[in-house]
Amino acid sequence: MLITLSRDIGGYLYEVFIEKFSVWLALGLLGQALFSARFLVQWIASERAGRSVVPVAFWFFSIGGGFITLIYGIVQREPVIILGQSLSLFIYARNLMLIVNERRRRRLTDVAAKATDAGG
């Protein structure tokens, strides 16, 4: 029984990862690797800060991995991936827009504070 199970699993893995290998599969795996790397980036940043942190790199990895995975889903005609990544890409881009706007406001506030300090 154990030998049969081992052969069945080996055959399945061979079929999925070797027989079906293509450039599109490689692209899909790259997209998934980028997408997964964002969690590693977030974890390292949080450990260093001693609190939960979501660095800007997290959102860039999200967009890169999500976009590549979306292309893979479109080519492979996978509706779950297409719908999921389409919405996710919007959310990732919106988060980056919020970060840029916050940094712009902070810079303007800092410039105004320095001008007030210099004038007073």
C-alpha positions in Angstrom: 0.0 0.0 0.0 2.8 2.5 0.9 4.7 1.6 -2.3 1.5 2.1 -4.4 0.8 5.5 -2.7 4.4 6.5 -3.3 4.2 5.7 -7.0 0.9 7.5 -7.3 2.2 10.6 -5.7 5.4 10.5 -7.7 3.4 10.0 -10.9 1.2 12.9 -10.1 4.1 15.2 -9.3 5.9 14.2 -12.5 2.8 14.9 -14.6 2.0 18.3 -13.0 5.6 19.6 -12.8 7.5 17.9 -15.6 5.1 16.8 -18.3 3.1 20.0 -18.2 6.1 22.3 -17.9 5.9 25.3 -20.2 7.0 28.9 -20.4 3.6 29.9 -19.0 4.0 27.6 -16.1 7.4 29.1 -15.4 5.8 32.6 -15.6 3.1 31.6 -13.2 5.6 30.2 -10.8 7.6 33.4 -11.0 4.5 35.5 -10.3 3.7 33.3 -7.3 7.3 33.5 -6.0 7.1 37.4 -6.1 3.7 37.3 -4.5 5.1 35.1 -1.7 8.2 37.2 -1.3 6.1 40.1 0.0 5.2 38.1 3.1 8.9 37.6 3.8 9.6 41.3 3.4 6.7 42.2 5.7 7.8 39.7 8.4 11.4 40.9 8.4 10.4 44.5 8.6 8.0 43.7 11.5 10.6 41.7 13.4 13.1 44.6 13.0 10.6 47.2 14.2 9.2 45.0 17.0 5.6 45.7 15.7 3.5 44.9 12.7 4.8 46.9 9.7 3.8 46.9 6.0 6.8 48.4 4.1 6.3 50.0 0.6 8.3 47.0 -0.9 5.4 44.8 0.2 3.0 46.6 -2.2 5.5 46.6 -5.0 6.0 42.8 -4.6 2.2 42.5 -4.5 1.7 44.4 -7.7 4.6 42.5 -9.5 3.4 39.1 -8.4 -0.3 39.9 -8.9 0.3 41.3 -12.4 2.3 38.3 -13.5 -0.2 35.9 -11.9 -3.0 37.8 -13.7 -1.2 37.3 -17.1 -0.8 33.6 -16.3 -4.5 33.4 -15.4 -5.6 35.1 -18.6 -3.4 32.9 -20.8 -4.4 29.7 -18.9 -8.1 30.9 -18.9 -8.4 30.5 -15.1 -11.5 32.6 -14.1 -10.7 32.4 -10.3 -7.2 33.8 -10.8 -8.4 36.5 -13.3 -11.1 37.8 -10.9 -9.1 37.5 -7.8 -6.0 39.2 -9.2 -7.9 42.0 -11.0 -9.5 43.2 -7.7 -6.2 42.7 -5.8 -4.2 44.8 -8.2 -6.6 47.7 -7.7 -6.2 47.4 -3.9 -2.4 47.2 -4.1 -2.2 50.3 -6.4 -4.6 52.2 -4.1 -2.5 51.4 -1.1 0.6 52.8 -2.9 -1.4 56.0 -3.9 -2.4 56.4 -0.2 1.3 56.1 0.9 2.4 58.6 -1.7 -0.3 61.1 -0.7 0.6 60.7 3.0 4.3 61.3 2.3 3.5 64.4 0.2 1.3 65.8 3.1 4.1 65.0 5.6 6.7 66.8 3.5 4.4 69.9 3.1 3.8 69.9 6.8 7.5 69.7 7.5 8.3 72.5 5.1 5.6 74.7 6.6 6.9 73.9 10.2 10.5 74.8 9.2 9.3 78.1 7.6 7.5 79.0 10.7 10.5 78.1 12.9 12.8 80.2 10.7 10.5 83.1 10.6 9.7 83.2 14.4 
